[in-house]
Amino acid sequence: MPSSAGAVPPDPHALLALAVDVAREAAGVVARGRSTAAEHVDVKSSPVDVVTAVDRASEELVVARLLDARPDDGLLGEEGADRRGTSGVRWVVDPIDGTVNFLYDLPAYAVSIAVEIDGEVHAGVVLNVATGELFTATAGGGAYLASPGRPEPVRLTGSRPVSLEQTLVGTGFGYRVEQRRAQGAVVAELLPRVRDIRRHGSSALDLCSVAAGRIDAYYELDLKPWDHAAGALVAAEAGLVVTGLAGRPFAEPMAVAAAPSIAGPFLELLEELHAA
């Protein structure tokens, strides 16, 4: 719902500060639950699409803290939170992005919180629980990485590969067998044309990795809003080309983030392979 006429517009920086505080608290819940994560695991869309009790506990904490601070806001969460608000502000939450990594103790799982104002993402935070790296962005204010042991956050500006052949590409895969088969066929055609492929298992962290220049481009089909809302803003504010295929909006149906120097040929190649 749009903000009320005459109301003071929300301050994205204040909303980001709240998101960071809540993400840090949720990360504590996630970290404490890691050792017993495998004891309470359910499946969702397929046997490999998992959710843990820790996912749910993290989302419950995030919802409680955000609505305690801002009771008129809306909220959408991966594990079922769905609330219409009256303020024009909506929070989009992934309590653990990278749950399989979390189960296996692979150090790439994150709390992701984005905030929309009148339907547009204005601030986002992605906190890698395993490493403590904190990615943040505000619309028009740039993207930053704060790392443990580093005194000041670093502004993110992505990478500048000189050609598609020298582009390191990140991607991810869906949960259904037929979907994976089709995605594997695309990777088989893509791999000989780029430097290499990486699959980290967290779309939020993949998008932040493009922003940080750790990979040069990223694509994935069928992401949900909680998968990309915060990470896509980080990538966009780092100067990446953030789009869908054939001029469509981001994540409809494919999410693409790429360094500007190779975005054109990369998109052309993805469109060719996706249509095949």
C-alpha positions as CSV (number, residue, x, y, z in Angstrom):
1,M,0.0,0.0,0.0
2,P,1.5,3.4,-0.9
3,S,2.5,5.8,1.8
4,S,-0.2,8.0,3.1
5,A,-0.5,11.5,1.5
6,G,1.4,14.1,3.5
7,A,3.2,11.5,5.6
8,V,6.9,11.9,6.2
9,P,8.7,9.5,3.9
10,P,10.7,6.8,5.6
11,D,14.4,7.3,5.8
12,P,16.2,4.4,4.0
13,H,19.3,4.9,6.1
14,A,17.3,4.5,9.3
15,L,15.6,1.4,7.8
16,L,19.0,0.0,6.8
17,A,20.3,0.5,10.3
18,L,17.4,-1.4,11.7
19,A,17.9,-4.2,9.2
20,V,21.5,-4.5,10.1
21,D,20.8,-4.7,13.8
22,V,18.1,-7.4,13.2
23,A,20.2,-9.3,10.8
24,R,23.1,-9.5,13.4
25,E,20.7,-10.8,16.0
26,A,19.2,-13.4,13.6
27,A,22.8,-14.4,12.6
28,G,23.4,-15.2,16.3
29,V,20.4,-17.5,16.3
30,V,21.6,-19.2,13.1
31,A,25.2,-19.6,14.4
32,R,24.1,-21.1,17.7
33,G,21.8,-23.6,15.8
34,R,24.5,-24.8,13.4
35,S,25.6,-27.8,15.5
36,T,22.2,-29.3,15.8
37,A,20.8,-28.2,12.4
38,A,20.5,-31.7,11.0
39,E,18.2,-32.9,13.8
40,H,15.1,-31.1,12.6
41,V,14.9,-30.9,8.8
42,D,11.8,-30.9,6.6
43,V,11.4,-30.7,2.9
44,K,9.4,-28.3,0.7
45,S,9.1,-28.5,-3.1
46,S,11.3,-31.6,-3.5
47,P,13.5,-33.9,-1.4
48,V,16.5,-31.6,-1.9
49,D,14.6,-28.4,-1.0
50,V,15.1,-28.3,2.7
51,V,14.1,-26.1,5.7
52,T,15.4,-26.4,9.2
53,A,14.0,-25.4,12.6
54,V,16.7,-22.8,12.6
55,D,15.4,-21.2,9.4
56,R,12.0,-20.9,11.1
57,A,13.5,-19.6,14.4
58,S,15.5,-17.0,12.5
59,E,12.5,-15.8,10.6
60,E,10.4,-15.6,13.7
61,L,13.0,-13.4,15.4
62,V,13.3,-11.1,12.4
63,V,9.5,-10.7,12.1
64,A,9.1,-10.0,15.8
65,R,11.9,-7.4,15.9
66,L,10.9,-5.6,12.7
67,L,7.2,-5.4,13.6
68,D,8.0,-4.4,17.2
69,A,10.0,-1.5,15.8
70,R,7.6,-0.7,12.9
71,P,4.2,-2.2,13.6
72,D,2.5,-0.7,10.5
73,D,4.9,-2.2,8.0
74,G,4.3,-5.2,5.7
75,L,6.5,-8.2,5.6
76,L,7.3,-11.2,3.3
77,G,9.4,-14.1,4.4
78,E,10.6,-17.3,2.8
79,E,9.2,-19.5,5.6
80,G,5.7,-18.2,5.5
81,A,5.6,-14.6,6.9
82,D,3.2,-12.6,4.7
83,R,1.7,-9.5,6.1
84,R,0.1,-6.5,4.4
85,G,1.0,-3.2,6.0
86,T,-0.4,0.3,5.9
87,S,2.9,2.4,5.9
88,G,4.0,1.8,2.3
89,V,7.1,-0.1,3.7
90,R,7.5,-3.9,3.3
91,W,10.4,-6.0,4.5
92,V,11.5,-9.0,2.4
93,V,13.3,-11.6,4.4
94,D,15.3,-14.8,3.8
95,P,16.2,-16.1,7.3
96,I,18.9,-18.4,5.9
97,D,19.8,-18.1,2.3
98,G,21.9,-21.2,1.6
99,T,20.2,-23.7,3.9
100,V,22.0,-26.7,2.3
101,N,25.3,-25.0,2.9
102,F,24.2,-24.4,6.5
103,L,23.4,-28.1,7.0
104,Y,26.8,-29.1,5.6
105,D,28.8,-26.3,7.4
106,L,29.9,-24.8,4.1
107,P,30.8,-21.2,4.9
108,A,28.2,-19.5,2.6
109,Y,24.9,-19.0,4.3
110,A,23.3,-15.6,5.0
111,V,20.6,-13.6,6.6
112,S,19.1,-11.4,3.9
113,I,16.8,-8.5,4.7
114,A,15.6,-5.9,2.1
115,V,13.1,-3.0,2.6
116,E,10.8,-1.8,0.0
117,I,9.2,1.6,0.0
118,D,6.1,1.8,-2.2
119,G,7.1,-1.3,-4.0
120,E,10.8,-0.4,-4.8
121,V,13.8,-1.8,-2.8
122,H,15.5,1.1,-1.1
123,A,17.8,-0.7,1.3
124,G,19.3,-4.1,1.8
125,V,21.6,-6.2,4.0
126,V,23.1,-9.6,3.4
127,L,25.1,-11.0,6.3
128,N,27.2,-14.1,5.8
129,V,26.8,-15.8,9.1
130,A,29.8,-18.1,8.6
131,T,32.3,-15.3,7.9
132,G,30.8,-12.2,9.4
133,E,30.9,-10.3,6.2
134,L,28.2,-7.7,6.0
135,F,27.0,-6.4,2.6
136,T,24.8,-3.3,2.6
137,A,23.3,-0.9,0.1
138,T,20.9,2.0,-0.2
139,A,19.3,3.1,-3.4
140,G,21.5,5.9,-4.8
141,G,23.9,5.5,-1.9
142,G,26.3,2.8,-3.1
143,A,27.1,-0.7,-1.9
144,Y,29.5,-1.6,0.9
145,L,31.3,-4.5,2.5
146,A,32.2,-4.5,6.2
147,S,34.5,-7.3,7.2
148,P,35.7,-8.5,10.6
149,G,39.0,-7.1,11.4
150,R,38.7,-4.3,8.8
151,P,38.3,-0.8,10.4
152,E,36.1,0.7,7.7
153,P,33.6,-0.6,5.1
154,V,34.8,-0.9,1.6
155,R,32.8,0.5,-1.3
156,L,32.0,-2.1,-3.9
157,T,32.5,-1.5,-7.6
158,G,32.5,-5.0,-9.2
159,S,35.0,-6.1,-11.8
160,R,35.9,-5.3,-15.4
161,P,36.7,-8.4,-17.4
162,V,38.0,-7.7,-20.8
163,S,36.1,-10.4,-22.7
164,L,33.4,-13.1,-22.2
165,E,36.2,-15.7,-22.5
166,Q,37.7,-14.2,-19.3
167,T,34.5,-14.0,-17.4
168,L,34.0,-16.0,-14.2
169,V,30.3,-16.9,-13.9
170,G,28.3,-17.8,-10.9
171,T,24.9,-19.6,-11.1
172,G,22.5,-21.8,-9.1
173,F,20.1,-24.6,-9.8
174,G,16.4,-25.3,-9.0
175,Y,15.1,-28.1,-6.9
176,R,13.0,-30.1,-9.4
177,V,14.7,-32.9,-11.5
178,E,13.4,-31.7,-14.8
179,Q,14.4,-28.1,-14.0
180,R,18.0,-29.2,-13.1
181,R,18.3,-31.2,-16.3
182,A,17.5,-28.2,-18.4
183,Q,19.8,-25.9,-16.3
184,G,22.6,-28.5,-16.7
185,A,22.3,-28.4,-20.4
186,V,22.7,-24.6,-20.4
187,V,25.8,-24.9,-18.2
188,A,27.3,-27.5,-20.6
189,E,27.0,-25.0,-23.5
190,L,28.1,-22.0,-21.5
191,L,31.2,-23.5,-19.9
192,P,33.4,-23.6,-23.0
193,R,32.7,-19.9,-23.7
194,V,33.7,-18.4,-20.4
195,R,36.6,-18.6,-17.9
196,D,34.8,-21.0,-15.6
197,I,31.6,-21.6,-13.6
198,R,31.1,-21.3,-9.8
199,R,28.1,-22.5,-7.8
200,H,28.1,-21.2,-4.2
201,G,24.6,-22.2,-3.2
202,S,23.3,-18.8,-2.0
203,S,21.8,-16.5,-4.5
204,A,22.0,-13.5,-2.1
205,L,25.8,-14.1,-1.7
206,D,26.2,-14.7,-5.4
207,L,24.8,-11.3,-6.1
208,C,27.1,-9.8,-3.5
209,S,30.0,-11.7,-4.9
210,V,29.5,-10.0,-8.3
211,A,29.3,-6.6,-6.5
212,A,32.6,-7.4,-4.7
213,G,34.3,-8.6,-8.0
214,R,34.8,-12.1,-6.8
215,I,32.9,-13.3,-9.8
216,D,32.2,-11.3,-13.0
217,A,28.7,-12.3,-13.7
218,Y,25.8,-14.3,-12.3
219,Y,22.6,-15.8,-13.6
220,E,19.8,-18.0,-12.2
221,L,16.3,-18.9,-13.2
222,D,13.1,-18.8,-11.0
223,L,14.3,-16.9,-8.0
224,K,11.8,-15.6,-5.4
225,P,11.8,-12.1,-4.0
226,W,13.5,-13.1,-0.8
227,D,16.3,-14.8,-2.7
228,H,17.3,-11.6,-4.5
229,A,15.7,-8.4,-3.0
230,A,18.7,-7.4,-0.9
231,G,21.5,-8.9,-3.1
232,A,20.2,-7.4,-6.3
233,L,20.3,-3.9,-4.8
234,V,23.9,-4.5,-3.6
235,A,24.8,-5.5,-7.1
236,A,23.0,-2.6,-8.8
237,E,24.6,-0.1,-6.4
238,A,28.0,-1.5,-7.1
239,G,27.5,-0.5,-10.8
240,L,26.6,-3.9,-12.2
241,V,24.1,-4.4,-15.0
242,V,21.1,-6.0,-13.2
243,T,18.4,-7.2,-15.5
244,G,16.3,-10.0,-16.9
245,L,16.5,-11.4,-20.4
246,A,15.4,-9.4,-23.5
247,G,14.8,-6.3,-21.5
248,R,12.5,-7.9,-19.0
249,P,12.6,-7.0,-15.3
250,F,15.2,-8.7,-13.1
251,A,14.3,-12.3,-12.2
252,E,11.4,-12.5,-14.7
253,P,12.2,-15.3,-15.3
254,M,16.0,-15.0,-15.1
255,A,18.1,-13.0,-12.8
256,V,21.2,-11.6,-14.4
257,A,23.9,-9.4,-12.8
258,A,27.0,-8.7,-14.9
259,A,30.0,-6.4,-15.1
260,P,29.2,-3.7,-17.6
261,S,32.3,-4.6,-19.8
262,I,30.8,-7.9,-20.8
263,A,27.1,-7.5,-20.0
264,G,26.0,-7.2,-23.7
265,P,27.6,-10.4,-25.0
266,F,26.8,-12.3,-21.8
267,L,23.1,-11.4,-22.1
268,E,23.1,-12.3,-25.8
269,L,24.6,-15.7,-25.0
270,L,22.1,-16.4,-22.2
271,E,19.2,-15.5,-24.5
272,E,20.5,-17.9,-27.1
273,L,21.0,-20.7,-24.7
274,H,17.7,-20.1,-22.9
275,A,15.8,-20.2,-26.2
276,A,17.4,-23.4,-27.3
